[in-house]
Amino acid sequence: VTTALALYDAALRRAGRGVAAPLHLVNGGRPLRQLDATRFVQLRRADRSVLNRCAGPTLDLGCGPGRLAAALVADGVAALGVDVSAVAVRATRRRGAPALRRNLFARLPGEGRWRRALLVDGNIGIGGDPVRLLARCAELVAPDGEVLVECEPPAQSSWRGPVALVDGDRTSEVFPWAFVSAADLAACAARAGLRELESWTEAGRWFARLG
Ligand SMILES: C[S@@+](CC[C@H](N)C(=O)[O-])C[C@H]1O[C@@H](n2cnc3c(N)ncnc32)[C@H](O)[C@@H]1O
């Protein structure tokens, strides 16, 4: 059994070299999702809809190789990437954005003062408890700050449970994960003390702005 981080780091390294890096997210052997780490590297069309809603210092939580944080910095918006993966943090810094290798539930700089916090690419699943994660985001942003979240299409059900990453014949240890349907996000946000201010969809992806 490998750690999920080791499999993810190896996939990011391959993606960084432009090599296909498919990873499978499974629940007890049942495939849930295929992730391709190369998708985390290049800015995609709907990403702009999130970046355009960033005003002022922005935390990119679970920043991966930092495509969003780097695009913000290039636009003159202060941004900080946070990720537990050393490969992700290194890639983010190489792209010109500052990044911290840290668990987002641990102490972070400027808590309670950020204008925006981002949870993109399924990152609402981090930790397997979306209400706890959103409550953490509410703590990180200023009282009038906002949390921008990517969620699942409304026709899809929310789900929480133990998952593992699979890369070829290697399977990671099990860790908690969650998917949140756009239909359930407002209720989930309310339990975390946040309100859904806007929701939108672009290029088949679903997003919401919470404050
Ligand atoms: C689905 S990937 C998304 C990648 C990223 N958003 C991007 O666009 O490149 C989830 C990311 O969250 C990071 N992550 C997972 N748990 C975390 C935690 N507790 N604190 C910080 N980062 C975490 C992973 O290392 C990974 O980079």
The ligand as an SDF file (V2000), in Angstrom:
LIG
                    3D

 27 29  0  0  0  0  0  0  0  0999 V2000
   -8.2840   17.0550   -6.9400 C   0  0  0  0  0  0  0  0  0  0  0  0
   -6.6540   17.7790   -6.6790 S   0  0  0  0  0  0  0  0  0  0  0  0
   -6.9320   19.3790   -7.3900 C   0  0  0  0  0  0  0  0  0  0  0  0
   -5.7310   20.1040   -7.9240 C   0  0  0  0  0  0  0  0  0  0  0  0
   -5.7870   21.6240   -8.0800 C   0  0  0  0  0  0  0  0  0  0  0  0
   -6.9630   22.2810   -7.5990 N   0  0  0  0  0  0  0  0  0  0  0  0
   -5.4290   22.1140   -9.4300 C   0  0  0  0  0  0  0  0  0  0  0  0
   -6.2070   22.8020  -10.0530 O   0  0  0  0  0  0  0  0  0  0  0  0
   -4.3420   21.8440   -9.9050 O   0  0  0  0  0  0  0  0  0  0  0  0
   -6.6970   18.0600   -4.9070 C   0  0  0  0  0  0  0  0  0  0  0  0
   -5.4940   18.8020   -4.3530 C   0  0  0  0  0  0  0  0  0  0  0  0
   -5.6990   19.0510   -2.9650 O   0  0  0  0  0  0  0  0  0  0  0  0
   -4.5150   18.7450   -2.2380 C   0  0  0  0  0  0  0  0  0  0  0  0
   -4.9180   18.4300   -0.8510 N   0  0  0  0  0  0  0  0  0  0  0  0
   -5.5760   17.3370   -0.4030 C   0  0  0  0  0  0  0  0  0  0  0  0
   -5.8100   17.4260    0.9180 N   0  0  0  0  0  0  0  0  0  0  0  0
   -5.3070   18.6310    1.3360 C   0  0  0  0  0  0  0  0  0  0  0  0
   -5.2430   19.3130    2.5930 C   0  0  0  0  0  0  0  0  0  0  0  0
   -5.7630   18.7780    3.6960 N   0  0  0  0  0  0  0  0  0  0  0  0
   -4.6540   20.5290    2.6330 N   0  0  0  0  0  0  0  0  0  0  0  0
   -4.1290   21.0760    1.5100 C   0  0  0  0  0  0  0  0  0  0  0  0
   -4.1500   20.4830    0.3000 N   0  0  0  0  0  0  0  0  0  0  0  0
   -4.7250   19.2720    0.2030 C   0  0  0  0  0  0  0  0  0  0  0  0
   -3.8960   17.6050   -3.0230 C   0  0  0  0  0  0  0  0  0  0  0  0
   -2.5170   17.4660   -2.7860 O   0  0  0  0  0  0  0  0  0  0  0  0
   -4.2150   18.0140   -4.4580 C   0  0  0  0  0  0  0  0  0  0  0  0
   -3.2180   18.8390   -5.0230 O   0  0  0  0  0  0  0  0  0  0  0  0
  1  2  1  0
  2  3  1  0
  2 10  1  0
  3  4  1  0
  4  5  1  0
  5  6  1  0
  5  7  1  0
  7  8  2  0
  7  9  1  0
 10 11  1  0
 11 12  1  0
 11 26  1  0
 12 13  1  0
 13 14  1  0
 13 24  1  0
 14 15  1  0
 14 23  1  0
 15 16  2  0
 16 17  1  0
 17 18  1  0
 17 23  2  0
 18 19  1  0
 18 20  2  0
 20 21  1  0
 21 22  2  0
 22 23  1  0
 24 25  1  0
 24 26  1  0
 26 27  1  0
M  CHG  2   2   1   9  -1
M  END
$$$$
